[in-house]
Amino acid sequence: MAVATRSIALLFAVSYIARVPVTAITLGLILVLRESGRGYDLAGLATGAYVVGLSLTAPFIGRLADRFGAPRVFLAGAPLCAIGLVGLVAGADSLPVPALLALAALAGAALPPLGALTRGLMTPLLSEERRTRLFAIDATAQELCFIGGPLVLAALVAVGTASQALVVIAAMLAAGAVLYWRVASRLPRVATDGTRELGAAPFRYGGLRALLAVTILVGAMFGAIELSIAAALEDHGDRDLAGTYLAIWSAGSLLGGLAAVRWPGRNLERRQQALLFGATCSALLLVPASTAPALLAAALFVHGITQAPLMAVGYAIVPRVVEGRLSEAFSWLTSAVVGGIAIGTTLAGSASDAYGAGAGFLIGALAPAAALALALAFLRAAR
């Protein structure tokens, strides 16, 4: 089905606007709970509850989007998430711990994975070549969202309180849902209304299960490296620079994503393997670089070049291995990344505590190496 490039670009642009407040939620939860006198232990538990809720419900919400249409599902779910966040703000200094954790979990569980829903919505409307390039743009733009969200939150905190800032973030989320719904209504009805002919569950496809296994390990790499950055800088007495180093890492990802836009939409499995090999080698550079902040910054930029292309190629593989129910399939990918990040953070935290930040970065190198081994094994099995 031919769809105007302008309509597609507008929908993706609006989806990025709606995603910016989402990327500020976890930091906002931490700031609100600390502002109310709660400890970092509770702040960590609350953000963990939010992420667990998000990852557990993402595939189910994706299934609803395939049946009823992504715009309707996001319009229903995002305001529920906003209500949960406002409730947590209101009770941050008075509610018991279980109630706060429940509110955080409910906020995460109600939030539809907008990136996954948008990719599922648009995939049937694009040729393979166009969607491969669009996925590269999408993966690149996500980096801007992850930079922009915390910056918006920081600006709001600077002119008010953390509680006020998170309420504004919640309002932005709800407003973004309305805007997304309005813009999506311009698309063909077949794209926005969903369908009752859903086909087989995505998880039944062996190709998707293989991709999810690889993606979990890619997520573990992300989580391990992010935690190890903070550990390495704390060792050097520069913990406050962690945000700057994360931005350097993201800048490399932006560059890699821009390069990936020009790649043709073929040989995706081989391209994934090459990127995993590059991620492994560049992550190994982080181990010795962790002893010198300047070297660490350079190594992070180099490693970041593989990030957005790795996600983009994963997105492009999904329509090749799944028929129908694409929003659900992309949502499974979201859950795999989030789960992998949790695993990588946990392993790297233990390794860094016991042996230093270099050990945490080593976990970040072993994860893509294992993903590469799995990808090669799955490719041989497919033959």
Contacts in CASP RR format, 6 or more apart in sequence:
PFRMAT RR
TARGET T0000
AUTHOR 0000-0000-0000
METHOD contacts of the structure
MODEL  1
MAVATRSIALLFAVSYIARVPVTAITLGLILVLRESGRGYDLAGLATGAY
VVGLSLTAPFIGRLADRFGAPRVFLAGAPLCAIGLVGLVAGADSLPVPAL
LALAALAGAALPPLGALTRGLMTPLLSEERRTRLFAIDATAQELCFIGGP
LVLAALVAVGTASQALVVIAAMLAAGAVLYWRVASRLPRVATDGTRELGA
APFRYGGLRALLAVTILVGAMFGAIELSIAAALEDHGDRDLAGTYLAIWS
AGSLLGGLAAVRWPGRNLERRQQALLFGATCSALLLVPASTAPALLAAAL
FVHGITQAPLMAVGYAIVPRVVEGRLSEAFSWLTSAVVGGIAIGTTLAGS
ASDAYGAGAGFLIGALAPAAALALALAFLRAAR
1 124 0 8 1.000
1 125 0 8 1.000
1 188 0 8 1.000
1 190 0 8 1.000
3 125 0 8 1.000
3 126 0 8 1.000
3 187 0 8 1.000
3 188 0 8 1.000
3 191 0 8 1.000
7 186 0 8 1.000
7 187 0 8 1.000
8 122 0 8 1.000
8 125 0 8 1.000
8 126 0 8 1.000
8 134 0 8 1.000
10 183 0 8 1.000
10 186 0 8 1.000
11 118 0 8 1.000
11 121 0 8 1.000
11 122 0 8 1.000
11 180 0 8 1.000
11 183 0 8 1.000
11 184 0 8 1.000
11 187 0 8 1.000
12 118 0 8 1.000
12 122 0 8 1.000
12 134 0 8 1.000
12 137 0 8 1.000
12 138 0 8 1.000
12 141 0 8 1.000
14 176 0 8 1.000
14 179 0 8 1.000
14 180 0 8 1.000
14 183 0 8 1.000
15 114 0 8 1.000
15 115 0 8 1.000
15 118 0 8 1.000
15 180 0 8 1.000
16 141 0 8 1.000
16 142 0 8 1.000
16 144 0 8 1.000
16 145 0 8 1.000
17 176 0 8 1.000
17 179 0 8 1.000
18 74 0 8 1.000
18 78 0 8 1.000
18 114 0 8 1.000
18 173 0 8 1.000
18 176 0 8 1.000
18 177 0 8 1.000
18 179 0 8 1.000
18 180 0 8 1.000
19 114 0 8 1.000
19 115 0 8 1.000
19 142 0 8 1.000
19 145 0 8 1.000
20 145 0 8 1.000
20 148 0 8 1.000
20 149 0 8 1.000
20 152 0 8 1.000
20 172 0 8 1.000
21 149 0 8 1.000
21 152 0 8 1.000
21 169 0 8 1.000
21 170 0 8 1.000
21 172 0 8 1.000
21 173 0 8 1.000
21 176 0 8 1.000
22 111 0 8 1.000
22 114 0 8 1.000
22 145 0 8 1.000
22 173 0 8 1.000
23 145 0 8 1.000
23 146 0 8 1.000
23 148 0 8 1.000
23 149 0 8 1.000
23 150 0 8 1.000
24 148 0 8 1.000
24 149 0 8 1.000
24 150 0 8 1.000
24 152 0 8 1.000
24 153 0 8 1.000
24 169 0 8 1.000
25 50 0 8 1.000
25 85 0 8 1.000
25 107 0 8 1.000
25 166 0 8 1.000
25 169 0 8 1.000
26 47 0 8 1.000
26 50 0 8 1.000
26 51 0 8 1.000
27 150 0 8 1.000
27 153 0 8 1.000
28 153 0 8 1.000
28 162 0 8 1.000
28 165 0 8 1.000
28 166 0 8 1.000
28 169 0 8 1.000
29 43 0 8 1.000
29 46 0 8 1.000
29 47 0 8 1.000
29 50 0 8 1.000
29 88 0 8 1.000
29 104 0 8 1.000
29 166 0 8 1.000
30 40 0 8 1.000
30 43 0 8 1.000
30 44 0 8 1.000
30 46 0 8 1.000
30 47 0 8 1.000
31 153 0 8 1.000
31 157 0 8 1.000
31 162 0 8 1.000
31 165 0 8 1.000
31 166 0 8 1.000
32 88 0 8 1.000
32 89 0 8 1.000
32 92 0 8 1.000
32 162 0 8 1.000
32 163 0 8 1.000
32 166 0 8 1.000
33 39 0 8 1.000
33 42 0 8 1.000
33 43 0 8 1.000
33 46 0 8 1.000
33 92 0 8 1.000
33 100 0 8 1.000
34 40 0 8 1.000
34 43 0 8 1.000
34 162 0 8 1.000
35 92 0 8 1.000
35 161 0 8 1.000
35 162 0 8 1.000
35 163 0 8 1.000
36 91 0 8 1.000
36 92 0 8 1.000
36 93 0 8 1.000
36 163 0 8 1.000
37 93 0 8 1.000
38 92 0 8 1.000
38 93 0 8 1.000
42 97 0 8 1.000
42 100 0 8 1.000
45 97 0 8 1.000
45 101 0 8 1.000
46 88 0 8 1.000
46 100 0 8 1.000
46 101 0 8 1.000
46 104 0 8 1.000
47 104 0 8 1.000
48 104 0 8 1.000
48 342 0 8 1.000
49 101 0 8 1.000
49 102 0 8 1.000
49 104 0 8 1.000
49 105 0 8 1.000
50 104 0 8 1.000
50 105 0 8 1.000
50 107 0 8 1.000
50 108 0 8 1.000
51 108 0 8 1.000
51 338 0 8 1.000
51 342 0 8 1.000
52 105 0 8 1.000
53 105 0 8 1.000
53 106 0 8 1.000
53 108 0 8 1.000
53 109 0 8 1.000
54 108 0 8 1.000
54 109 0 8 1.000
54 111 0 8 1.000
54 113 0 8 1.000
54 338 0 8 1.000
55 334 0 8 1.000
55 335 0 8 1.000
55 338 0 8 1.000
55 339 0 8 1.000
56 109 0 8 1.000
56 335 0 8 1.000
57 108 0 8 1.000
57 109 0 8 1.000
57 110 0 8 1.000
58 112 0 8 1.000
58 113 0 8 1.000
58 116 0 8 1.000
58 331 0 8 1.000
58 332 0 8 1.000
58 334 0 8 1.000
58 335 0 8 1.000
58 338 0 8 1.000
59 203 0 8 1.000
59 328 0 8 1.000
59 331 0 8 1.000
59 332 0 8 1.000
59 335 0 8 1.000
61 73 0 8 1.000
61 77 0 8 1.000
61 112 0 8 1.000
61 113 0 8 1.000
61 117 0 8 1.000
61 331 0 8 1.000
62 73 0 8 1.000
62 112 0 8 1.000
62 113 0 8 1.000
62 116 0 8 1.000
62 117 0 8 1.000
62 327 0 8 1.000
62 328 0 8 1.000
62 330 0 8 1.000
62 331 0 8 1.000
63 198 0 8 1.000
63 325 0 8 1.000
63 327 0 8 1.000
63 328 0 8 1.000
63 331 0 8 1.000
64 73 0 8 1.000
65 73 0 8 1.000
65 74 0 8 1.000
65 112 0 8 1.000
65 117 0 8 1.000
65 120 0 8 1.000
65 121 0 8 1.000
65 194 0 8 1.000
65 327 0 8 1.000
65 328 0 8 1.000
65 331 0 8 1.000
66 194 0 8 1.000
66 195 0 8 1.000
66 198 0 8 1.000
66 324 0 8 1.000
66 325 0 8 1.000
66 326 0 8 1.000
66 327 0 8 1.000
66 328 0 8 1.000
67 194 0 8 1.000
67 195 0 8 1.000
67 196 0 8 1.000
67 198 0 8 1.000
68 193 0 8 1.000
68 194 0 8 1.000
69 121 0 8 1.000
69 192 0 8 1.000
69 193 0 8 1.000
69 194 0 8 1.000
69 327 0 8 1.000
70 112 0 8 1.000
70 117 0 8 1.000
70 118 0 8 1.000
70 120 0 8 1.000
70 121 0 8 1.000
70 184 0 8 1.000
70 192 0 8 1.000
70 327 0 8 1.000
71 121 0 8 1.000
71 180 0 8 1.000
71 181 0 8 1.000
71 184 0 8 1.000
71 185 0 8 1.000
71 192 0 8 1.000
72 181 0 8 1.000
72 192 0 8 1.000
73 112 0 8 1.000
73 117 0 8 1.000
74 112 0 8 1.000
74 114 0 8 1.000
74 117 0 8 1.000
74 177 0 8 1.000
74 180 0 8 1.000
74 181 0 8 1.000
75 177 0 8 1.000
75 178 0 8 1.000
75 180 0 8 1.000
75 181 0 8 1.000
77 110 0 8 1.000
77 111 0 8 1.000
77 112 0 8 1.000
77 177 0 8 1.000
78 110 0 8 1.000
78 111 0 8 1.000
78 112 0 8 1.000
78 114 0 8 1.000
78 173 0 8 1.000
78 174 0 8 1.000
78 176 0 8 1.000
78 177 0 8 1.000
79 173 0 8 1.000
79 174 0 8 1.000
79 177 0 8 1.000
80 106 0 8 1.000
80 110 0 8 1.000
81 107 0 8 1.000
81 108 0 8 1.000
81 110 0 8 1.000
81 111 0 8 1.000
81 170 0 8 1.000
81 173 0 8 1.000
82 170 0 8 1.000
82 171 0 8 1.000
82 173 0 8 1.000
82 174 0 8 1.000
83 170 0 8 1.000
84 103 0 8 1.000
84 106 0 8 1.000
84 107 0 8 1.000
84 110 0 8 1.000
84 170 0 8 1.000
85 103 0 8 1.000
85 107 0 8 1.000
85 166 0 8 1.000
85 167 0 8 1.000
85 169 0 8 1.000
85 170 0 8 1.000
85 173 0 8 1.000
86 167 0 8 1.000
86 170 0 8 1.000
87 103 0 8 1.000
88 100 0 8 1.000
88 103 0 8 1.000
88 104 0 8 1.000
88 107 0 8 1.000
89 163 0 8 1.000
89 166 0 8 1.000
89 167 0 8 1.000
89 170 0 8 1.000
91 99 0 8 1.000
91 100 0 8 1.000
92 100 0 8 1.000
92 163 0 8 1.000
95 103 0 8 1.000
113 330 0 8 1.000
113 331 0 8 1.000
113 334 0 8 1.000
114 180 0 8 1.000
115 138 0 8 1.000
115 142 0 8 1.000
115 330 0 8 1.000
115 334 0 8 1.000
116 327 0 8 1.000
116 330 0 8 1.000
116 331 0 8 1.000
116 333 0 8 1.000
116 334 0 8 1.000
117 327 0 8 1.000
117 330 0 8 1.000
117 331 0 8 1.000
118 138 0 8 1.000
119 135 0 8 1.000
119 138 0 8 1.000
119 315 0 8 1.000
119 318 0 8 1.000
119 326 0 8 1.000
119 327 0 8 1.000
119 330 0 8 1.000
120 326 0 8 1.000
120 327 0 8 1.000
120 329 0 8 1.000
120 330 0 8 1.000
121 184 0 8 1.000
121 187 0 8 1.000
121 191 0 8 1.000
121 192 0 8 1.000
121 327 0 8 1.000
122 131 0 8 1.000
122 134 0 8 1.000
122 191 0 8 1.000
123 131 0 8 1.000
123 318 0 8 1.000
123 319 0 8 1.000
123 326 0 8 1.000
124 190 0 8 1.000
124 191 0 8 1.000
124 326 0 8 1.000
125 187 0 8 1.000
125 188 0 8 1.000
125 191 0 8 1.000
126 134 0 8 1.000
128 265 0 8 1.000
128 319 0 8 1.000
129 264 0 8 1.000
129 265 0 8 1.000
131 316 0 8 1.000
131 319 0 8 1.000
132 263 0 8 1.000
132 264 0 8 1.000
132 265 0 8 1.000
132 268 0 8 1.000
132 312 0 8 1.000
132 316 0 8 1.000
133 261 0 8 1.000
133 262 0 8 1.000
133 263 0 8 1.000
133 265 0 8 1.000
135 312 0 8 1.000
135 313 0 8 1.000
135 314 0 8 1.000
135 315 0 8 1.000
135 316 0 8 1.000
136 257 0 8 1.000
136 260 0 8 1.000
136 261 0 8 1.000
136 263 0 8 1.000
136 308 0 8 1.000
136 309 0 8 1.000
136 312 0 8 1.000
137 257 0 8 1.000
137 261 0 8 1.000
138 312 0 8 1.000
138 315 0 8 1.000
139 257 0 8 1.000
139 260 0 8 1.000
139 308 0 8 1.000
139 309 0 8 1.000
139 311 0 8 1.000
139 312 0 8 1.000
139 315 0 8 1.000
140 253 0 8 1.000
140 254 0 8 1.000
140 256 0 8 1.000
140 257 0 8 1.000
140 258 0 8 1.000
140 260 0 8 1.000
140 261 0 8 1.000
140 308 0 8 1.000
140 312 0 8 1.000
142 308 0 8 1.000
142 311 0 8 1.000
143 250 0 8 1.000
143 253 0 8 1.000
143 254 0 8 1.000
143 307 0 8 1.000
143 308 0 8 1.000
144 254 0 8 1.000
146 250 0 8 1.000
147 247 0 8 1.000
147 250 0 8 1.000
152 169 0 8 1.000
152 172 0 8 1.000
153 165 0 8 1.000
153 166 0 8 1.000
153 169 0 8 1.000
156 164 0 8 1.000
156 165 0 8 1.000
156 168 0 8 1.000
156 169 0 8 1.000
157 165 0 8 1.000
184 191 0 8 1.000
184 192 0 8 1.000
185 192 0 8 1.000
198 324 0 8 1.000
198 325 0 8 1.000
199 323 0 8 1.000
199 324 0 8 1.000
199 325 0 8 1.000
200 323 0 8 1.000
200 325 0 8 1.000
201 325 0 8 1.000
201 328 0 8 1.000
202 208 0 8 1.000
202 322 0 8 1.000
202 324 0 8 1.000
202 325 0 8 1.000
202 328 0 8 1.000
202 329 0 8 1.000
202 332 0 8 1.000
203 209 0 8 1.000
203 332 0 8 1.000
205 321 0 8 1.000
205 322 0 8 1.000
205 323 0 8 1.000
206 321 0 8 1.000
207 321 0 8 1.000
207 322 0 8 1.000
207 378 0 8 1.000
207 382 0 8 1.000
208 318 0 8 1.000
208 321 0 8 1.000
208 322 0 8 1.000
208 329 0 8 1.000
208 332 0 8 1.000
210 321 0 8 1.000
210 374 0 8 1.000
210 375 0 8 1.000
210 378 0 8 1.000
211 314 0 8 1.000
211 317 0 8 1.000
211 318 0 8 1.000
211 321 0 8 1.000
211 333 0 8 1.000
212 332 0 8 1.000
212 333 0 8 1.000
212 336 0 8 1.000
213 374 0 8 1.000
213 378 0 8 1.000
214 272 0 8 1.000
214 276 0 8 1.000
214 371 0 8 1.000
214 374 0 8 1.000
214 375 0 8 1.000
214 378 0 8 1.000
215 314 0 8 1.000
215 333 0 8 1.000
215 336 0 8 1.000
215 337 0 8 1.000
215 340 0 8 1.000
216 336 0 8 1.000
216 337 0 8 1.000
216 339 0 8 1.000
216 340 0 8 1.000
216 343 0 8 1.000
217 340 0 8 1.000
217 367 0 8 1.000
217 368 0 8 1.000
217 370 0 8 1.000
217 371 0 8 1.000
217 374 0 8 1.000
218 276 0 8 1.000
218 279 0 8 1.000
218 310 0 8 1.000
218 311 0 8 1.000
218 337 0 8 1.000
218 340 0 8 1.000
218 367 0 8 1.000
218 368 0 8 1.000
218 371 0 8 1.000
219 336 0 8 1.000
219 337 0 8 1.000
219 339 0 8 1.000
219 340 0 8 1.000
219 341 0 8 1.000
219 343 0 8 1.000
219 344 0 8 1.000
219 367 0 8 1.000
220 340 0 8 1.000
220 341 0 8 1.000
220 343 0 8 1.000
220 344 0 8 1.000
220 347 0 8 1.000
220 363 0 8 1.000
220 364 0 8 1.000
220 367 0 8 1.000
221 279 0 8 1.000
221 283 0 8 1.000
221 344 0 8 1.000
221 364 0 8 1.000
221 365 0 8 1.000
221 367 0 8 1.000
221 368 0 8 1.000
221 371 0 8 1.000
222 307 0 8 1.000
222 337 0 8 1.000
222 340 0 8 1.000
222 341 0 8 1.000
222 344 0 8 1.000
223 340 0 8 1.000
223 341 0 8 1.000
223 342 0 8 1.000
223 344 0 8 1.000
223 345 0 8 1.000
223 348 0 8 1.000
223 364 0 8 1.000
224 344 0 8 1.000
224 345 0 8 1.000
224 347 0 8 1.000
224 348 0 8 1.000
224 360 0 8 1.000
224 361 0 8 1.000
224 363 0 8 1.000
224 364 0 8 1.000
224 367 0 8 1.000
225 249 0 8 1.000
225 283 0 8 1.000
225 286 0 8 1.000
225 300 0 8 1.000
225 303 0 8 1.000
225 348 0 8 1.000
225 361 0 8 1.000
225 364 0 8 1.000
226 246 0 8 1.000
226 341 0 8 1.000
226 345 0 8 1.000
227 344 0 8 1.000
227 345 0 8 1.000
227 348 0 8 1.000
227 349 0 8 1.000
227 352 0 8 1.000
227 360 0 8 1.000
228 286 0 8 1.000
228 290 0 8 1.000
228 348 0 8 1.000
228 349 0 8 1.000
228 352 0 8 1.000
228 357 0 8 1.000
228 358 0 8 1.000
228 360 0 8 1.000
228 361 0 8 1.000
228 363 0 8 1.000
228 364 0 8 1.000
229 242 0 8 1.000
229 245 0 8 1.000
229 246 0 8 1.000
229 249 0 8 1.000
229 296 0 8 1.000
229 300 0 8 1.000
230 239 0 8 1.000
230 242 0 8 1.000
231 348 0 8 1.000
231 349 0 8 1.000
231 352 0 8 1.000
231 356 0 8 1.000
231 357 0 8 1.000
231 360 0 8 1.000
232 290 0 8 1.000
232 293 0 8 1.000
232 296 0 8 1.000
232 357 0 8 1.000
232 358 0 8 1.000
232 361 0 8 1.000
233 239 0 8 1.000
233 241 0 8 1.000
233 242 0 8 1.000
233 245 0 8 1.000
233 293 0 8 1.000
233 296 0 8 1.000
235 290 0 8 1.000
235 356 0 8 1.000
235 357 0 8 1.000
236 293 0 8 1.000
238 293 0 8 1.000
241 293 0 8 1.000
245 296 0 8 1.000
245 297 0 8 1.000
245 300 0 8 1.000
248 297 0 8 1.000
248 300 0 8 1.000
248 301 0 8 1.000
249 300 0 8 1.000
249 301 0 8 1.000
249 303 0 8 1.000
249 304 0 8 1.000
249 307 0 8 1.000
250 304 0 8 1.000
250 307 0 8 1.000
251 301 0 8 1.000
251 304 0 8 1.000
252 301 0 8 1.000
252 302 0 8 1.000
252 304 0 8 1.000
252 305 0 8 1.000
252 307 0 8 1.000
253 304 0 8 1.000
253 305 0 8 1.000
253 306 0 8 1.000
253 307 0 8 1.000
253 308 0 8 1.000
254 308 0 8 1.000
255 305 0 8 1.000
256 304 0 8 1.000
256 305 0 8 1.000
256 306 0 8 1.000
256 307 0 8 1.000
256 308 0 8 1.000
256 309 0 8 1.000
257 308 0 8 1.000
257 309 0 8 1.000
257 312 0 8 1.000
259 305 0 8 1.000
259 309 0 8 1.000
260 308 0 8 1.000
260 309 0 8 1.000
260 312 0 8 1.000
260 313 0 8 1.000
263 271 0 8 1.000
263 309 0 8 1.000
265 316 0 8 1.000
268 313 0 8 1.000
268 314 0 8 1.000
268 316 0 8 1.000
268 317 0 8 1.000
268 320 0 8 1.000
269 317 0 8 1.000
269 375 0 8 1.000
269 379 0 8 1.000
271 309 0 8 1.000
271 313 0 8 1.000
272 310 0 8 1.000
272 313 0 8 1.000
272 314 0 8 1.000
272 317 0 8 1.000
272 375 0 8 1.000
273 372 0 8 1.000
273 375 0 8 1.000
273 376 0 8 1.000
273 379 0 8 1.000
275 306 0 8 1.000
275 309 0 8 1.000
275 310 0 8 1.000
275 313 0 8 1.000
276 310 0 8 1.000
276 368 0 8 1.000
276 369 0 8 1.000
276 371 0 8 1.000
276 372 0 8 1.000
276 375 0 8 1.000
277 372 0 8 1.000
278 306 0 8 1.000
278 368 0 8 1.000
279 303 0 8 1.000
279 306 0 8 1.000
279 307 0 8 1.000
279 310 0 8 1.000
279 368 0 8 1.000
280 365 0 8 1.000
280 368 0 8 1.000
280 369 0 8 1.000
280 372 0 8 1.000
282 299 0 8 1.000
282 302 0 8 1.000
282 303 0 8 1.000
282 304 0 8 1.000
282 305 0 8 1.000
282 306 0 8 1.000
283 303 0 8 1.000
283 361 0 8 1.000
283 364 0 8 1.000
283 365 0 8 1.000
283 368 0 8 1.000
284 362 0 8 1.000
284 365 0 8 1.000
285 299 0 8 1.000
285 302 0 8 1.000
285 303 0 8 1.000
286 296 0 8 1.000
286 299 0 8 1.000
286 300 0 8 1.000
286 303 0 8 1.000
286 358 0 8 1.000
286 361 0 8 1.000
286 364 0 8 1.000
286 365 0 8 1.000
287 358 0 8 1.000
287 361 0 8 1.000
287 362 0 8 1.000
287 365 0 8 1.000
288 295 0 8 1.000
289 295 0 8 1.000
289 296 0 8 1.000
289 298 0 8 1.000
289 299 0 8 1.000
290 296 0 8 1.000
290 357 0 8 1.000
290 358 0 8 1.000
290 361 0 8 1.000
311 337 0 8 1.000
314 333 0 8 1.000
315 330 0 8 1.000
315 333 0 8 1.000
318 326 0 8 1.000
318 329 0 8 1.000
318 330 0 8 1.000
318 333 0 8 1.000
319 326 0 8 1.000
322 329 0 8 1.000
344 363 0 8 1.000
344 364 0 8 1.000
344 367 0 8 1.000
347 360 0 8 1.000
347 363 0 8 1.000
348 359 0 8 1.000
348 360 0 8 1.000
348 361 0 8 1.000
348 363 0 8 1.000
348 364 0 8 1.000
349 360 0 8 1.000
351 358 0 8 1.000
351 359 0 8 1.000
351 360 0 8 1.000
351 362 0 8 1.000
351 363 0 8 1.000
352 358 0 8 1.000
352 359 0 8 1.000
352 360 0 8 1.000
END
